[in-house]
């Protein structure tokens, strides 16, 4: 009985410490030291894609500096592939780029169908 009580007390203390620290989500320690490049996918974008319309929410190519962040706000009622990100319905994705790199992948909300980020 004493062991179970100790485990429960320890668990309660651990949860209390975590609650006091606030919510933790991946990337919380990634703090932008530069420019935040913000893009919004408006409601109805997926429907426009379905109708065969050219959607140009994202640039085909984005050049940023080390320390800059890219933030994508999806106000649409469906998720979208945006380069190396998947942004779900109603979600916001933010990423700080801490080093020189280049990323390219498919994009459902750019006219070319691809989104490339070049970090210099």
Buried (B, 14 or more C-beta within 10 A) or exposed (E): EEEEEEEEEEEEEEEEEEEEEEEEEEEEEEEBEEEEBEBBBEEEBBEBBEEEEEBEBBBBBBEBEBBBBBBBBBBBEBBBBBBBBBBEEEBEBBBBBEEEEEBBEEBBBBEBEBBBBBBE
